[in-house]
């Protein structure tokens, strides 16, 4: 009877909502061997960049890595841990430009960064897994699609543009800049680029595009970013092209509304470089003191 009661209690526990028997993730510290296996088996790679006595790392392990289905994840991913205490680990940190711990990065089977986050929550970590799969699928499709296939290229770029990551941002900009591609494909790439974080600096360089369509997309996307685009716009005022400088002024002025500091469109179009440089520095200083909170 006692054994039956224990069995009932166990079955009740397993079926209780909110409780799971998650196995958690198990990590290997052999980075090179893990990458080699991932490449052979076409698996993505989860990398946990860590350091000794890091409260953030301890929290990540307790609240995220211990609460996922490690067995299911192991079927699709290799999981590697890189520590600053290891000599080779320091080189790996530097290779991937990681300066903060804990950082979680998901790599392609070829060892290239797909997505990353600092101290992700459980929901954010699960989203990272989904985003990495989506991005890799888009990149795979793109690599197999000929440039002449505008519809196929556009579909792949649209999928890539749906994922927020530095890798996506780089690929999208490269294709938006490619004069050999149909303009319809370049527009899809530029539209995806505008949805990426901190992409204002990339978009500024399309403000003098010979294509009205590309120029309009860039202008509208920067406008939608609001004050957060100001640093990129103020940098753009230093550009060599008069159209670029003029468009940067038109986008930046509404956030300043101070003609004494911002000057006017004609100034940024025709003034000598020395005059523009002095005016731009004054505007940068003014913005640093007067920008809205959070920008």
Backbone bond lengths (Angstrom), bond angles and torsions (degrees), N, CA, C in turn:
res aa  C-N    CA-C-N  psi(-1)  N-CA   C-N-CA  omega(-1)  CA-C   N-CA-C  phi
1 X - - - 1.465 - - 1.525 111.06 -
2 X 1.337 115.65 -42.87 1.469 119.10 179.13 1.514 111.01 -62.35
3 X 1.335 116.19 -39.00 1.466 120.20 179.35 1.516 110.00 -64.40
4 X 1.350 116.53 -38.67 1.469 120.41 179.25 1.521 110.68 -64.81
5 X 1.338 116.62 -41.92 1.468 120.56 178.77 1.514 111.03 -61.99
6 X 1.348 117.09 -41.69 1.473 120.66 179.13 1.522 110.68 -63.61
7 X 1.349 116.24 -38.32 1.462 120.33 179.03 1.524 110.54 -64.98
8 X 1.335 116.22 -43.46 1.469 120.56 179.02 1.520 110.26 -61.68
9 X 1.331 116.99 -43.12 1.464 121.11 179.82 1.521 111.13 -62.59
10 X 1.343 116.22 -40.29 1.464 120.39 179.87 1.519 110.53 -65.25
11 X 1.343 116.33 -44.49 1.467 119.46 179.87 1.517 110.97 -64.87
12 X 1.326 116.83 -36.31 1.469 120.82 177.90 1.511 110.69 -64.92
13 X 1.336 116.69 -42.23 1.461 121.44 179.19 1.520 110.70 -61.98
14 X 1.336 116.46 -44.33 1.471 120.11 -178.76 1.514 111.16 -65.35
15 X 1.324 116.50 -29.48 1.456 118.49 -177.18 1.508 114.16 -95.45
16 X 1.335 116.55 1.88 1.460 119.43 -178.25 1.519 111.23 -75.63
17 X 1.354 118.44 124.50 1.472 120.49 178.71 1.522 110.46 -59.36
18 X 1.328 115.73 140.62 1.458 120.88 176.51 1.509 112.38 92.86
19 X 1.366 117.03 -14.58 1.456 119.83 178.15 1.514 108.70 -108.11
20 X 1.313 118.03 137.51 1.460 121.06 -178.35 1.510 109.08 -134.61
21 X 1.315 114.24 160.10 1.457 121.11 176.80 1.524 108.38 -106.41
22 X 1.323 116.54 39.68 1.466 121.29 -177.45 1.520 110.39 -56.65
23 X 1.303 114.61 134.48 1.459 120.18 -178.63 1.520 112.11 -82.42
24 X 1.331 116.60 -21.19 1.457 119.69 -178.81 1.522 111.82 79.60
25 X 1.306 115.43 167.94 1.464 120.89 -179.51 1.521 110.84 -90.54
26 X 1.302 114.54 143.28 1.460 121.51 173.40 1.526 107.79 -115.70
27 X 1.316 116.24 130.29 1.462 121.41 -173.46 1.528 112.12 -110.06
28 X 1.321 114.70 144.80 1.456 121.36 172.29 1.525 108.36 -101.83
29 X 1.327 116.65 148.45 1.468 120.48 179.19 1.527 112.12 -101.21
30 X 1.337 116.93 -0.27 1.472 120.64 179.52 1.529 108.55 -89.70
31 X 1.316 115.61 88.15 1.461 121.08 -172.13 1.524 112.31 -62.78
32 X 1.316 117.40 -50.68 1.464 120.73 -176.74 1.523 111.96 -62.11
33 X 1.332 116.62 -44.09 1.464 120.28 179.71 1.525 110.86 -64.24
34 X 1.347 116.02 -38.85 1.451 120.14 178.80 1.521 112.46 -63.79
35 X 1.327 115.98 -42.51 1.466 119.80 177.98 1.527 111.00 -63.64
36 X 1.313 116.37 -39.08 1.468 119.97 -179.62 1.526 110.56 -64.58
37 X 1.328 116.63 -43.32 1.460 120.39 178.31 1.525 110.77 -65.46
38 X 1.317 116.22 -41.71 1.467 120.38 -179.90 1.524 110.84 -60.60
39 X 1.314 115.75 -41.45 1.464 120.42 -179.96 1.528 110.89 -64.35
40 X 1.327 116.90 -43.37 1.465 120.94 -179.17 1.521 111.65 -66.01
41 X 1.330 116.37 -35.17 1.464 120.38 -175.83 1.527 113.07 -100.98
42 X 1.335 116.42 5.26 1.476 121.82 178.93 1.526 112.09 54.95
43 X 1.335 115.75 44.68 1.457 121.25 177.26 1.522 110.39 -104.94
44 X 1.329 115.16 149.81 1.451 119.91 170.85 1.528 108.81 -76.54
45 X 1.326 116.16 164.35 1.466 120.78 -175.05 1.528 109.93 -126.69
46 X 1.328 116.11 125.02 1.462 121.80 173.63 1.522 107.39 -95.85
47 X 1.328 116.41 123.51 1.460 120.83 -179.47 1.525 109.62 -117.80
48 X 1.320 115.96 126.33 1.467 121.84 175.22 1.525 107.67 -104.62
49 X 1.334 116.43 110.23 1.462 122.05 176.38 1.529 107.27 -88.05
50 X 1.327 116.28 121.51 1.454 120.27 -172.37 1.520 112.14 -137.97
51 X 1.323 115.20 171.56 1.454 120.69 172.36 1.527 109.04 -148.34
52 X 1.314 116.14 157.85 1.459 122.74 -174.88 1.533 110.99 -62.23
53 X 1.330 114.71 141.92 1.466 122.82 175.61 1.533 113.57 59.67
54 X 1.338 116.99 30.33 1.465 120.74 177.98 1.533 109.52 -89.56
55 X 1.337 118.60 114.98 1.473 120.87 178.11 1.526 111.72 -58.68
56 X 1.329 115.83 -36.71 1.464 119.15 179.75 1.513 111.91 -64.23
57 X 1.327 116.34 -39.56 1.468 120.51 179.12 1.522 110.47 -66.96
58 X 1.331 116.16 -41.45 1.465 120.01 178.77 1.527 110.58 -62.35
59 X 1.326 116.47 -40.73 1.459 120.92 178.56 1.520 111.25 -66.25
60 X 1.316 116.71 -40.10 1.461 121.14 -179.97 1.524 110.60 -62.90
61 X 1.320 116.41 -43.64 1.457 120.48 -179.88 1.523 110.96 -64.70
62 X 1.344 116.10 -43.76 1.458 121.15 -177.17 1.522 112.73 -69.95
63 X 1.332 116.35 -45.43 1.465 120.26 -170.86 1.522 115.02 -93.89
64 X 1.329 116.72 -17.70 1.470 119.39 -177.47 1.523 111.65 -119.53
65 X 1.312 116.86 -65.67 1.460 120.40 -173.32 1.527 113.21 -62.65
66 X 1.320 118.01 -28.70 1.470 121.36 -179.77 1.521 112.49 -83.45
67 X 1.330 117.20 -7.44 1.461 120.60 -174.13 1.524 113.42 -117.72
68 X 1.314 116.61 23.49 1.466 120.68 176.00 1.524 109.11 -118.70
69 X 1.306 115.04 164.58 1.467 120.41 179.21 1.522 108.85 -81.41
70 X 1.322 115.63 90.30 1.457 120.61 -176.30 1.508 113.63 -61.05
71 X 1.329 117.01 -35.59 1.468 120.05 -178.75 1.530 110.81 -66.34
72 X 1.337 116.73 -41.61 1.468 119.99 179.75 1.530 110.64 -67.31
73 X 1.338 116.31 -42.08 1.458 120.57 -179.44 1.527 110.90 -65.31
74 X 1.341 116.94 -36.19 1.467 121.24 -178.54 1.529 112.51 -64.02
75 X 1.326 116.74 -20.12 1.461 119.67 178.92 1.528 111.55 -73.59
76 X 1.338 117.03 -22.57 1.465 120.82 -175.97 1.523 113.27 -116.96
77 X 1.343 116.93 -17.04 1.464 120.50 -173.48 1.531 110.90 -133.84
78 X 1.323 114.73 151.71 1.458 121.15 162.68 1.525 106.54 -97.22
79 X 1.312 116.65 143.12 1.457 120.90 -179.16 1.526 109.23 -117.69
80 X 1.312 116.08 121.83 1.460 122.42 -175.82 1.516 110.27 -125.62
81 X 1.318 115.40 145.59 1.465 120.64 177.24 1.525 108.92 -119.98
82 X 1.335 115.74 129.73 1.472 121.66 -179.47 1.519 108.17 -119.75
83 X 1.327 116.48 124.56 1.459 121.86 -176.48 1.518 111.63 -111.89
84 X 1.324 115.48 144.46 1.469 120.00 177.84 1.524 110.95 -67.63
85 X 1.338 117.32 -20.79 1.460 120.13 -178.30 1.533 112.34 -72.66
86 X 1.316 115.43 -19.15 1.465 119.98 179.63 1.526 109.08 -88.88
87 X 1.348 116.45 135.49 1.470 120.47 -177.39 1.524 111.30 -58.64
88 X 1.305 116.09 -45.51 1.462 119.13 179.75 1.529 110.84 -71.47
89 X 1.345 115.01 -28.01 1.462 118.89 177.89 1.511 111.40 -61.99
90 X 1.329 116.14 -39.00 1.458 120.12 178.07 1.518 111.81 -60.16
91 X 1.323 116.27 -38.09 1.470 120.61 177.61 1.526 110.60 -65.92
92 X 1.324 116.02 -37.72 1.466 120.08 -179.99 1.523 110.83 -68.61
93 X 1.334 116.92 -40.05 1.459 121.02 174.35 1.526 109.79 -54.52
94 X 1.329 115.13 -47.67 1.462 120.85 -176.91 1.526 111.00 -66.93
95 X 1.301 116.86 -40.15 1.469 121.60 -179.05 1.525 111.51 -58.67
96 X 1.328 115.84 -41.02 1.461 119.79 -177.06 1.529 112.70 -97.57
97 X 1.333 116.76 6.17 1.457 120.48 176.51 1.513 114.17 65.98
98 X 1.333 116.94 31.72 1.462 121.24 -179.60 1.525 109.60 -88.57
99 X 1.314 116.88 125.70 1.463 121.22 -178.49 1.521 112.89 -123.41
100 X 1.350 117.06 -6.06 1.459 121.38 -176.65 1.523 110.13 -128.60
101 X 1.323 115.65 139.83 1.459 119.63 174.56 1.522 109.21 -121.65
102 X 1.340 116.91 145.43 1.457 124.02 -1.97 1.524 112.15 -82.74
103 X 1.309 116.46 140.73 1.462 122.68 171.01 1.522 107.67 -118.60
104 X 1.309 116.28 134.95 1.456 121.79 176.03 1.519 107.79 -112.15
105 X 1.315 115.95 128.66 1.455 121.36 -178.38 1.525 109.33 -129.94
106 X 1.305 116.30 140.89 1.460 120.46 174.80 1.519 107.75 -113.66
107 X 1.336 115.22 126.15 1.452 122.35 -176.71 1.524 110.59 -107.32
108 X 1.320 115.20 156.71 1.454 121.23 173.87 1.528 109.08 -73.86
109 X 1.324 118.72 168.86 1.465 119.76 175.80 1.527 112.46 -58.90
110 X 1.324 116.69 -22.25 1.470 120.85 178.66 1.526 111.72 -86.48
111 X 1.327 117.29 0.74 1.462 120.47 177.76 1.513 114.40 84.87
112 X 1.340 118.38 19.74 1.456 122.19 179.02 1.526 110.21 -101.15
113 X 1.331 115.95 140.39 1.456 120.36 -177.97 1.522 111.92 -62.04
114 X 1.339 115.36 134.69 1.457 121.43 174.49 1.527 109.90 -108.10
115 X 1.332 116.54 -60.43 1.469 121.22 179.50 1.517 108.94 -139.79
116 X 1.335 116.22 158.64 1.454 120.25 175.46 1.518 110.19 -151.91
117 X 1.332 115.31 160.27 1.460 121.36 177.76 1.516 108.54 -155.31
118 X 1.316 115.80 156.06 1.459 122.37 175.76 1.524 108.95 -106.31
119 X 1.314 117.12 122.70 1.464 124.44 -178.87 1.532 111.59 47.38
120 X 1.318 118.67 61.19 1.465 119.63 178.22 1.526 111.75 -70.01
121 X 1.314 116.93 146.76 1.464 121.84 171.06 1.526 107.91 -74.59
122 X 1.314 116.35 174.90 1.462 119.85 178.96 1.520 110.90 -60.51
123 X 1.325 117.19 -44.72 1.468 120.66 178.90 1.523 111.21 -64.26
124 X 1.326 116.37 -40.09 1.465 120.10 179.76 1.526 110.85 -67.69
125 X 1.318 116.47 -36.68 1.468 119.73 178.15 1.529 110.38 -65.10
126 X 1.327 116.64 -44.56 1.464 119.58 177.80 1.528 111.20 -62.04
127 X 1.345 116.18 -36.96 1.465 120.10 177.26 1.527 110.07 -65.91
128 X 1.336 117.08 -37.01 1.458 120.71 177.28 1.531 110.83 -59.36
129 X 1.333 116.17 -43.22 1.463 120.13 179.35 1.527 110.67 -60.08
130 X 1.332 115.61 -45.62 1.470 120.06 179.64 1.530 110.76 -64.22
131 X 1.324 116.81 -43.34 1.465 120.83 -178.50 1.522 111.29 -64.59
132 X 1.324 116.76 -39.61 1.461 120.06 -179.71 1.525 110.99 -63.79
133 X 1.325 116.13 -42.05 1.469 120.50 178.43 1.533 109.99 -64.02
134 X 1.321 116.46 -44.01 1.465 121.42 -179.79 1.525 111.27 -62.97
135 X 1.322 115.95 -44.22 1.458 120.36 -178.81 1.522 110.89 -66.98
136 X 1.323 117.07 -43.63 1.469 119.46 179.89 1.518 110.87 -63.42
137 X 1.334 116.94 -38.32 1.467 120.67 177.76 1.527 110.22 -62.51
138 X 1.333 116.46 -42.40 1.459 120.07 178.58 1.514 112.26 -65.21
139 X 1.322 116.65 -41.29 1.465 120.80 179.36 1.521 111.07 -66.46
140 X 1.331 116.43 -39.93 1.466 120.19 178.33 1.525 110.68 -62.67
141 X 1.324 115.66 -44.68 1.471 120.00 179.34 1.524 110.56 -63.73
142 X 1.327 116.07 -42.82 1.464 120.58 -179.35 1.520 111.10 -61.16
143 X 1.319 117.33 -40.86 1.468 121.06 -177.54 1.525 112.45 -67.50
144 X 1.337 116.33 -22.25 1.462 120.69 -177.71 1.521 112.62 -99.19
145 X 1.325 116.89 -2.53 1.464 120.92 -175.23 1.526 110.83 -101.45
146 X 1.306 116.59 130.89 1.462 120.87 179.20 1.530 110.58 -74.31
147 X 1.316 115.44 149.33 1.462 120.20 -178.16 1.525 112.20 -60.59
148 X 1.335 116.14 -28.37 1.459 119.34 -178.66 1.530 112.10 -70.16
149 X 1.329 116.04 -18.78 1.464 121.03 -179.38 1.525 108.70 -87.63
150 X 1.324 115.50 81.85 1.473 120.37 -175.04 1.524 112.01 -60.80
151 X 1.317 117.68 -41.15 1.464 120.98 -178.62 1.530 110.55 -64.93
152 X 1.326 116.15 -43.67 1.461 120.30 179.84 1.512 112.19 -65.67
153 X 1.340 116.41 -42.82 1.461 120.90 178.53 1.531 110.24 -62.97
154 X 1.318 116.23 -43.57 1.459 120.65 -178.28 1.520 111.14 -63.84
155 X 1.342 116.71 -40.42 1.461 120.50 -179.95 1.531 110.58 -63.78
156 X 1.325 116.44 -42.36 1.465 120.75 179.68 1.528 110.76 -65.93
157 X 1.318 116.58 -43.32 1.470 120.75 -179.56 1.529 111.32 -66.92
158 X 1.314 116.75 -34.16 1.465 120.17 177.40 1.523 109.99 -64.72
159 X 1.323 116.86 -40.75 1.466 121.29 178.33 1.529 109.91 -64.89
160 X 1.327 116.39 -43.07 1.467 121.07 178.99 1.527 110.31 -63.51
161 X 1.320 116.42 -41.12 1.460 121.19 -178.30 1.511 114.13 -67.39
162 X 1.327 117.29 -15.23 1.462 120.24 -179.74 1.521 112.48 -79.94
163 X 1.338 116.14 -8.91 1.467 120.68 -176.89 1.524 110.12 -107.98
164 X 1.336 118.89 123.60 1.465 120.71 177.54 1.526 110.82 -78.52
165 X 1.322 116.56 110.18 1.467 120.07 178.59 1.518 109.80 -165.35
166 X 1.315 115.55 156.82 1.465 120.38 177.37 1.526 111.11 -65.00
167 X 1.325 116.92 -35.41 1.466 120.44 179.42 1.520 110.23 -63.81
168 X 1.332 116.59 -46.18 1.456 120.35 178.35 1.522 110.19 -61.00
169 X 1.297 116.18 -43.19 1.465 121.28 -178.88 1.526 111.13 -59.56
170 X 1.321 117.28 -43.04 1.468 121.37 -179.91 1.522 111.25 -64.88
171 X 1.321 116.10 -46.32 1.471 120.72 -178.50 1.527 110.69 -64.06
172 X 1.323 116.65 -41.95 1.464 120.79 -178.71 1.527 111.14 -64.90
173 X 1.322 117.05 -42.47 1.460 119.21 179.90 1.529 110.43 -65.03
174 X 1.329 117.02 -42.38 1.460 120.43 179.53 1.525 111.11 -57.25
175 X 1.308 116.62 -41.46 1.465 119.72 -177.81 1.528 111.89 -79.10
176 X 1.314 117.36 -30.59 1.460 119.29 175.65 1.518 110.77 -66.90
177 X 1.334 117.13 -30.45 1.464 121.97 -178.65 1.525 113.17 -85.55
178 X 1.321 118.40 -12.03 1.468 122.31 -172.06 1.531 111.22 -76.70
179 X 1.322 115.99 104.40 1.467 121.04 -179.30 1.523 112.88 -65.00
180 X 1.332 116.86 -19.12 1.459 120.35 -178.45 1.527 112.26 -77.46
181 X 1.305 117.27 -12.74 1.464 121.21 -179.59 1.523 110.91 -87.90
182 X 1.338 117.67 152.00 1.466 120.43 173.79 1.528 109.43 -59.19
183 X 1.321 117.41 146.96 1.454 119.19 -177.60 1.526 111.78 -62.28
184 X 1.323 117.31 -31.88 1.466 119.36 179.26 1.533 110.68 -60.92
185 X 1.316 116.46 -37.75 1.463 121.15 178.37 1.527 110.28 -70.17
186 X 1.307 116.47 -41.25 1.464 120.52 179.61 1.530 110.90 -64.46
187 X 1.323 116.54 -34.93 1.466 119.78 179.12 1.524 110.82 -66.37
188 X 1.331 116.75 -39.37 1.465 120.31 177.95 1.523 109.85 -63.40
189 X 1.340 116.23 -42.32 1.465 120.87 178.97 1.527 110.64 -63.15
190 X 1.325 116.89 -43.47 1.463 120.76 -179.10 1.524 110.95 -68.22
191 X 1.321 117.10 -37.05 1.461 120.46 177.55 1.527 109.86 -62.89
192 X 1.338 117.01 -42.52 1.460 120.68 177.33 1.508 111.97 -65.93
193 X 1.326 116.47 -37.07 1.461 120.90 178.80 1.525 110.41 -61.45
194 X 1.317 116.54 -39.73 1.455 120.66 -179.17 1.516 113.81 -66.32
195 X 1.325 116.77 -15.54 1.464 121.01 178.94 1.526 112.13 -92.06
196 X 1.315 115.88 -3.92 1.457 119.83 -179.84 1.527 111.08 -83.58
197 X 1.318 115.96 153.27 1.458 120.52 177.78 1.523 110.34 -68.78
198 X 1.306 115.37 141.58 1.466 122.34 174.68 1.536 112.37 56.13
199 X 1.332 116.16 36.09 1.457 119.92 -178.44 1.522 113.34 -93.91
200 X 1.318 118.00 1.67 1.469 120.14 -176.80 1.522 111.24 -58.18
201 X 1.328 116.62 -39.88 1.457 120.00 179.67 1.514 112.98 -62.40
202 X 1.339 116.78 -32.41 1.464 120.76 176.29 1.526 110.69 -72.08
203 X 1.320 115.95 -40.56 1.460 120.74 -175.29 1.528 112.73 -70.09
204 X 1.333 116.66 -30.97 1.464 120.69 -178.93 1.529 111.41 -54.15
205 X 1.323 116.47 -36.21 1.461 119.51 -175.04 1.521 113.07 -75.70
206 X 1.333 116.87 -5.32 1.464 120.33 174.80 1.529 111.41 -96.47
207 X 1.336 117.43 0.03 1.467 120.46 -178.15 1.519 112.83 -73.43
208 X 1.336 117.04 -9.99 1.465 119.42 174.81 1.524 111.15 -116.84
209 X 1.336 116.28 20.70 1.459 120.74 -179.92 1.526 111.29 -60.68
210 X 1.318 115.63 144.59 1.458 120.15 176.45 1.520 111.14 -68.00
211 X 1.321 116.20 -21.72 1.457 121.17 179.00 1.524 110.18 -85.70
212 X 1.322 116.27 120.66 1.463 120.50 177.92 1.523 110.24 -61.45
213 X 1.332 116.42 -37.54 1.458 120.66 -179.04 1.519 112.19 -62.57
214 X 1.328 116.74 -47.76 1.458 121.04 179.70 1.521 110.97 -65.95
215 X 1.318 115.74 -41.10 1.460 120.36 -179.67 1.532 110.41 -63.14
216 X 1.322 116.16 -40.61 1.465 120.74 -179.15 1.530 111.24 -67.23
217 X 1.339 116.62 -41.81 1.465 120.26 178.60 1.526 109.74 -60.65
218 X 1.326 116.74 -47.89 1.463 120.74 -179.18 1.525 110.83 -60.88
219 X 1.329 116.44 -44.78 1.472 121.22 -179.04 1.529 110.45 -59.52
220 X 1.331 116.55 -48.66 1.467 120.45 -176.12 1.529 111.88 -68.20
221 X 1.327 116.28 -35.49 1.462 118.87 179.88 1.530 111.30 -68.74
222 X 1.326 116.57 -42.20 1.459 119.74 177.87 1.526 110.05 -64.79
223 X 1.311 116.31 -40.74 1.470 120.55 178.27 1.523 110.81 -58.64
224 X 1.343 116.37 -40.67 1.464 120.67 -178.74 1.527 112.41 -69.09
225 X 1.328 117.24 -21.74 1.474 120.71 179.98 1.519 112.57 -73.02
226 X 1.327 116.99 -21.17 1.453 120.24 178.44 1.524 113.47 70.70
227 X 1.331 117.07 -151.19 1.472 121.53 -174.94 1.523 114.58 -59.43
228 X 1.338 118.36 -24.21 1.459 119.83 -178.27 1.534 112.11 -64.69
229 X 1.331 116.87 -16.57 1.467 120.10 178.89 1.523 112.51 -85.46
230 X 1.326 117.75 -6.17 1.465 120.75 -174.22 1.533 114.82 -57.16
231 X 1.323 120.96 -45.33 1.476 119.16 179.24 1.525 112.57 -55.91
232 X 1.333 116.92 -41.52 1.459 120.40 179.10 1.528 111.35 -68.29
233 X 1.327 116.89 -38.05 1.465 120.77 179.72 1.527 111.14 -67.35
234 X 1.323 116.63 -40.13 1.465 120.01 178.73 1.531 110.44 -67.16
235 X 1.317 116.69 -34.51 1.474 119.67 173.41 1.525 110.11 -65.28
236 X 1.342 116.01 -40.46 1.453 120.92 -178.52 1.512 113.69 -64.14
237 X 1.327 117.25 -22.68 1.467 120.94 177.21 1.525 111.44 -65.93
238 X 1.312 116.18 -12.82 1.465 121.48 178.61 1.521 112.16 -93.74
239 X 1.339 116.39 5.45 1.456 120.41 -176.51 1.522 113.00 -69.26
240 X 1.334 115.26 160.36 1.465 120.79 -179.77 1.524 112.10 -78.71
241 X 1.324 116.98 -24.97 1.460 120.72 -174.59 1.528 111.11 -90.83
242 X 1.320 115.65 129.18 1.466 120.81 -177.24 1.524 112.28 -64.26
243 X 1.337 117.39 -36.94 1.462 119.87 179.62 1.526 110.49 -65.23
244 X 1.306 116.18 -39.88 1.460 119.30 178.46 1.528 110.54 -63.13
245 X 1.323 116.56 -46.39 1.461 120.43 -179.35 1.526 110.76 -62.01
246 X 1.326 116.45 -41.45 1.462 120.36 -178.88 1.523 111.29 -64.18
247 X 1.343 116.48 -43.91 1.463 120.15 179.13 1.521 111.89 -66.65
248 X 1.327 116.64 -35.71 1.466 119.91 176.42 1.528 109.95 -63.35
249 X 1.327 116.54 -41.28 1.471 120.02 176.97 1.519 111.02 -61.94
250 X 1.339 116.65 -47.24 1.465 120.73 -177.10 1.526 111.21 -61.08
251 X 1.329 117.19 -32.99 1.456 120.85 179.57 1.526 112.50 -81.99
252 X 1.325 116.38 -31.72 1.462 120.70 -175.92 1.526 112.89 -82.97
253 X 1.323 117.16 -35.73 1.462 120.50 -173.39 1.527 113.94 -55.90
254 X 1.341 120.17 -43.16 1.476 119.77 -178.73 1.528 113.76 -58.32
255 X 1.335 117.50 -21.18 1.463 119.91 179.57 1.527 111.73 -89.04
256 X 1.323 116.11 -5.33 1.467 120.80 -177.45 1.528 111.84 -117.45
257 X 1.347 115.40 -49.87 1.467 122.12 178.52 1.528 111.84 51.77
258 X 1.308 115.22 43.49 1.459 121.51 178.67 1.524 106.59 -136.40
259 X 1.325 116.09 95.36 1.461 120.95 -174.40 1.526 112.57 -62.74
260 X 1.305 116.67 -29.41 1.467 119.65 179.93 1.516 110.61 -64.62
261 X 1.332 116.27 -38.32 1.464 121.17 179.43 1.527 111.31 -84.81
262 X 1.338 117.06 -46.51 1.460 121.05 -172.97 1.528 113.63 -80.79
263 X 1.333 117.76 -19.20 1.473 122.95 -175.31 1.529 109.13 65.00
264 X 1.326 117.03 -141.70 1.464 119.73 -179.68 1.523 109.39 -142.54
265 X 1.347 115.70 173.96 1.466 120.68 -175.84 1.523 111.72 -61.69
266 X 1.323 116.99 -39.01 1.463 120.18 -178.22 1.534 111.23 -64.58
267 X 1.326 116.01 -35.95 1.468 119.39 178.06 1.522 110.31 -61.12
268 X 1.335 116.78 -47.82 1.464 119.59 -177.17 1.515 112.33 -72.14
269 X 1.308 115.77 -17.58 1.463 119.44 178.54 1.517 112.13 -86.03
270 X 1.346 118.30 -36.43 1.477 120.01 -169.33 1.528 115.19 -120.83
271 X 1.310 119.50 -15.87 1.472 120.45 -175.29 1.527 111.74 -64.97
272 X 1.304 116.58 154.92 1.460 121.88 178.41 1.531 109.66 -66.18
273 X 1.315 115.76 154.64 1.460 121.00 -174.64 1.532 112.12 -59.58
274 X 1.353 116.28 -36.98 1.469 119.24 -179.77 1.530 110.77 -65.13
275 X 1.335 115.57 -41.20 1.465 119.85 178.70 1.531 110.97 -65.36
276 X 1.321 115.38 -43.23 1.469 119.49 179.53 1.523 111.11 -63.73
277 X 1.304 116.42 -39.13 1.459 120.42 -178.42 1.528 110.82 -63.50
278 X 1.324 116.47 -43.97 1.470 120.43 178.60 1.525 110.96 -64.04
279 X 1.332 115.71 -42.48 1.461 119.96 -178.99 1.527 111.01 -67.51
280 X 1.308 116.41 -37.93 1.470 120.04 179.78 1.535 110.57 -65.48
281 X 1.333 116.94 -42.45 1.461 120.65 178.58 1.530 111.07 -62.42
282 X 1.336 116.27 -39.19 1.464 120.07 178.40 1.527 110.67 -65.12
283 X 1.326 115.79 -39.25 1.461 120.44 179.60 1.527 110.25 -67.55
284 X 1.325 117.78 -41.63 1.468 121.99 178.12 1.529 110.15 -60.30
285 X 1.330 116.81 -44.20 1.469 120.60 179.09 1.525 110.78 -63.82
286 X 1.328 115.93 -42.84 1.467 120.19 179.48 1.528 110.77 -62.06
287 X 1.333 116.13 -43.62 1.462 120.62 -177.95 1.534 111.00 -65.23
288 X 1.310 117.13 -38.39 1.470 120.86 179.14 1.530 111.32 -59.48
289 X 1.319 116.62 -31.71 1.463 120.97 -177.80 1.525 112.90 -91.82
290 X 1.324 117.21 -22.10 1.470 119.98 -171.27 1.531 114.56 -119.57
291 X 1.301 118.60 -0.12 1.457 119.89 -177.20 1.532 111.09 -66.85
292 X 1.329 117.19 151.15 1.477 120.31 179.08 1.523 110.61 -63.45
293 X 1.296 116.42 155.03 1.461 120.52 177.63 1.534 110.53 -59.73
294 X 1.314 115.08 138.89 1.472 119.86 178.56 1.507 113.49 89.26
295 X 1.341 118.97 2.63 1.464 121.45 179.92 1.522 110.65 -121.79
